[in-house]
Amino acid sequence: MPETSESAGSPQQVSSSGSERPRPLRVLLAGGGTAGHVNPLLATAAALQDPALGGDPDTRILVLGTSEGLEQRLVPEAGFELALVPRVPLPRRPSGDLLRLPHRLGKAISAATEAIETVGADVVVGFGGYVSTPAYLAARKAGVPVVIHEQNARPGLANRLGASWAHAVALTFASTRLKASKGRTEVTGLPLRPAIATLVTQRATTEGAQRARIEGAQALGLDPTMPTLLVTGGSLGAQHLNEVLSESLGSLPTGLQVLHLTGKDKDAPVRAAVETAVAAGAPEDLSERYHVLDYLTTMEQAYACADGVLCRSGAGTVAEITALGLPALYVPLPIGNGEQRLNAADVLASGGGRMVLDANLEPSDILDFTVLISDPERQAAMARAAASIGVQDAAARLAALIQQCASTNNTPTDEETAA
């Protein structure tokens, strides 16, 4: 495999005892498009370089992404180098795109091959999505080990393809049916964003959890002593959740406060519904207890003071909530291939969450859940069940798996030895 200008001719590392040891790892991480792919990728990249998590600061990392996805902004902001590959969707049915696929895929594989050669990759790690398919195919052609991380309970097309020759497959959920044909399959969990991982550590002690709760409540204008329901439909919001919440305002428990993240530009109708509910006879302090924001970049503050969460069941959401040990009422996104229903299966089985289908969600479901999280004993029992499913050290687990799979490919070349 061609050497990069950085590594070619560089001296072989020598330990204090005088024995030779392998050079630092060189890793190509492939994933992009959505935050669901980019965030765990970046958490893994950080873990690979963090000595506290078993990483090596000298590990060289190159991220493969597209010019259209969030990775174009988030990867450089995180301090990592980004190489671009053309976006090549895999058609699910016959169309003109299917006829153009071989040419488009060929160009993408060439770009991925160039990225592998640029970094001198010992291992290629894919997180699914459009970017990963050409990365897997290029790695196979180059003889570079492949590690796959599957975030959803129902695997996507790219990862199902890559698993056919992967050296390892890492799963977020134990119930996911995907195995590495050439090696090991492990449940590592989903690598957590650094801010969420820090909150997980803080909540490990009663004192730390209380301090985080107070700080989060102060930042958001909440009462840290009051049971709190967090409602979130993601950055774009969930219109149906907003509508059902608006219908529920008059029946919410009086001792409960709500932090409702409506989604960008979706807050005005909810604010109006609160005013209407108060005018119609709801408790006068409802407007003080019902806090509405359209978007929040510091989700760790909201999690820190939440006693329960009403939300969708995307893989990232489920992973974060269970790692934090928070009870949740999951309302899966009613579109897609049904993976959101499956993502919450393990936590539902544990008793750490409830689920209501989007079309069936009623104000009574929300009322029942708010009564539950307002009861300290029932809330604590459900929180323990959720935590029993959560994985708090997923980034370190995945980084260790990557290092193990790369070790067979991480030996000095003749050129390095001669130098």
N, C-alpha and C positions, 0 to 999 in steps of 0.2 A: 504494500500500500504506500503511495507517495507520502513523504514526510512534509510537514509544514516547515516554513522558514524558521519558525520559532523552535521546533524540536530537532530538526535535522542538524547534526553535528553538535548538539548539546551534550555535556558530559553525563555519563551514567552516574546515578546517585550512589553514594557509599555510606553505609551506616557507621556508627561510632566504633564498631568492632572491626571495621575494615571490609566487611562483606558487602557485596553488591545487592541492591534492592531495586525493584521496578521503579520506573519513572512515575510521576503523578498520572492519574487517569485523564483520558480525554474523551468527552461524552458529547454526543449529539442528542438533544432533546427535541422531539417533534410533537407539536400540538398547537392549536390556535383556533381562532374564530370567535369563541365565546369565553366568558370568564370561567365557565365550568371546566374548560380545558386548560386555560392559561394559568389560573391561580394554583392548581396542584402542581403544574409544571414548575412554576417559579418557586414554590415551597420546596420541591425536590431539589432544584438547582441549588438553593440556599443550603439545604442539608448536606449536599455533597461537598460543600466547601466549609462547613461548620465543624470545627474540631469537637465541640461539645456534643455533637450528634454523630460522631464517628467519621466525619468528613475530613477532607484535606484542603486547606486554603489554596494549594497549588493546582487543584483539579481544574483542568481547562474545560469550559463549557461553551458550546455553540447551540443556539436555539434555531430550529427550522420552523418558519411560519409563512404567512402570506402578507401581502401589502394591504389587504382589506380588513383583517381581523383586529381584535383588541391587542393582540401581541405586538403590533407595530408600535404602539405607544407604551404598553406595560413592560415589555421586555427591556428596552433601553432604560426606562425609568428604574428598573430593578438592578441595573448595572451589568446586564449580560448582552453579548453580541447576538444579533439577529441576522440569519441568512434567509433569503426569500425563495419561495417555490410557487409556481403557478397553482391557483386553486382549481382542483379537478373533482367536481362532484361525481359520484358513481350513480348513473341513472338506474332507477328502480324498475323502469318499464321501457319498452322500445320507443325510441324517439330519435330525432336528429342528433341529440347529444351523444347517443350511443354510437353513432357512426363516427363522430369526431373524437370519441374517447381514446382510441389507440394513439393518435398523434398528440393529444393533450397530455395523456399519461406519460408518453415517452419523454416529452419536454420536462415534465415534473420529475421523473426519475433521474434525468440527466442533472437537473438542478440539485436534487438530493444527493446524488453521487458526488458532485462537486463539493457539497457541504461536508460530506464524510471525509473526503480527501483533504479539505482545507483544515479541519480540526485534527485529522489523523485519528479518527474515532476508534476507541477500543470497544465501544458498545453504542448501540442506537436504542433510545428509549422513546416509545410512542404512547401518547395519551388519547389516541383515537381521533376521529374527524378527518377532514379532507387532507390535511397535511401529512397524516401518518401513513397513508397507503403508499405513496411514492418512497417514503423513507424506509418502510419495511422492505419493499421490492429492491431498492438500491442496496440496502444492507445485506440482503440475501445474495445478491450478485457479487458483492464485495467480500463475502465471507465474514461479515462482522456480526457478533451476537446481537440478538434483538430481545429487549425486555418490553413487555406491554403492561400498561396500567389501564384497567377497565373500571370506569367510575360508576357506571349504571348497572342495575340488576339485570337488564336485558342488553347484551353486548351489541355494539354497532357493527356495520359491515367491515370497516377497516380493521378493527381488532379481531374479528372472526377470521379474516383473511390472514393477518399477521400471525395469529396463534398457530397456524399450520406449520410454521418453522421456528417459532419463538423458543428461546432458551428458557424464558421464565414469563409467567403471567401473574401479575399482582391484581388482586380484587379488592374493591371497596366493601362489597357485601358477600357474606359466606354463601348465600343462596344463588349467586351468579353462576350460570352454566357456561364456563369457558375454561379450557385447559391448554397448557403449553404442550405441544406435541413432542418437543425435544428435551423438555426439562421439567422444572418444578412449577407448581401453582400454589400461591400463598395468598392468604387474606391479610393484606397490609393495612386496610383502611384507606381513607382519602387524605392525602397530605393537606394539612390545614394552613390557611393563611397565617403569616407571622403574628398579626394582631390577635387572631382567635387563639392561636397556640399559646400566646402570652396569657390570655384570659384563662385558659384551661389550667395553666400553672398557678395563677393567682387563686383560682377557686378550689385548689387542692386542700387548702386549709380554711377553717371557719373564719379566722381573722382576715385572711386574704380575700375571701369571697365577700365578706361584709364591707371591706374597704373598697373593693371594685364596685360593689352595688351603690355605695354612697357616692363615689366619684362619677359613676355613670349617670345616676339620678340627678346629681347637681348639674352635669353638663347638659342634660336634656330637659331640665325643669320639672322633674318628677319628684314625688314623695318616696324616699327609700324605704319607709316603714309600711307602705300600702301594697297589698297584693297587686301584681302588674301583669296584664295580658299584652303581649307583643303581637301585632298583626302585620304581616308582610307578604306581599305577592311578588317580591323581587323588584329589580330596578324599574321594570315596566309596569309593575302593579298587577293586580288581578281584579278586573272590573266586577266580576260576580261576587267576590269576597267583599268588595267595597259596598255593593248594593245590599247584600244580606246583613252586613254590619249596620248599615244605616237603618234597616228595618228593626234591628235588635236594640236600639239605643234605650228605649223606654223600659226594657226589662233587665238591664244589666244590674248586678248587685251593687248596692250603694257603697260598699266598702272597697270597691275595686277601681283601679285606674287602668286606662288603656293607652298604649302608644301605637297609633295606627299609621303605618307607612303605606301610603296609597299608591305609589308609583308616580313618576314624573308627570306633572300637570293634571293629576287626577284628584287633587286634594279639595278643590272648591266645592264639588257636590257633597262631599262628606262633611265639610265644615258647615254647609248650609243645613244638612240633615240634623246636625247637633243643635243648631239654633232652633230649628222647627220642633224638635223633640222637647226641648225645654219650654217652648211656648205652648206646647200641647199638654204640659203637665208633668214631664219628667223631672226628677230632682234638680233643683236649681244649681247644684254644684256639679252637674254633669259636664258643663262646659269647662270646668276647672280640672276635672278628672279625665277627660277625654282629650288626648293630645294628638294632633294631626300634623304629620310632615309628609311631603310628597316623596322625599328621598333622603337617605342618610348614608354618608360615606363611612362613618365610624360605627359599624354594626356591632362591634364589640361592646360599645357603651349600652346599646339596647339590650343585648344578651345579658349583660352584667346585672341589670336590674329587673329582668323578666322572671316570672314564676311559671309561665306557660306561653306557648307560641301557637298562633293560628297561621298556617302557611301552606304553600305548595310543598311537594315532596321531591324536588330535584335532588340529585345525588349530593351536591355540595351542602344544601340546606340540611338534609338528613344527617350527613356526617358531622356537621358543625353542632347541631342541636344535641345529638347523642353524645358527642365528645364532651359537651358541657353539662350533660345530664339534665336536660330540660324536657318536661312533658310537652307534648304537642298534639294538636288536632290538625291532621294532615288532610288537605283537599287537593288531590292530584290534578295536574293540568289535564283537561279533557281532550287534548289533541296529542299527536305524535303516535308512537307505537306502543303506548301503554307502559313505558318503563317507569313512570312516576308511581304508579300503583305498586309496582314490584319493589321499588327502592325502599319503601317503608315496611315491607313485609316482615323483616327480622325484628324491628323495633315494636311493631304491632304484636307479634307473637310473644315478646318479652313482657308486654303490659306497659311499655313506656310511651305509648302513643295511641291515639284513636284515628280513625279515618272515616271520612264521609265523602262520597263522590260529589263532584262539582254540581251536577244537576240535582242532587238530593239535599244539598245544604239548606238548612232552615234556621231561623232565629233560635229555635229550641235547642239545636245542636250546640250553638255558641253559648247559650245560657247554661246548659248542663256542664260544659267545659269550664266556664268561668266559676261556677259553684265549686267544681272539683279543685281548681287551683287556689281557691280562696280558703280551702280547708287544709291547714298545715300538715296534718297526718297523711291525708290522701295525696297531697301534692308531693310530699317527701317520698312516699312509696313509689309513685309513678316516676319521680326523678331518679330514684335508685335503679329502677327497671330500665330506663332510657340509658343511663350511664353504663349498665352492664353490656350493652351492645356497642357503645361508642369506643372508638380507637383514638387515643390521644397522641400517640407517637408514630403516626403513619408515615410522616416524612422520613424519619430516621429508619423505619423498617424498609421502606422502598429504597432509600439510598444504600442500605446494607445489601439488599438483593442485587441492585445494580453493580455494586462493587464486586460481589461474588461472581456474577456472570461475566464481568469484564476482566477478571483476573487472568483467565485463560488467554486473553488477547493482549494482556498488558505486560509484555516482556520486551526488554530492550532489543532494538533492531541491530543488525550487523554494523550499520553506520554509527549508531549511538555507542555501541561497544567499542568500536575502533576509535571514536573520538575521545 
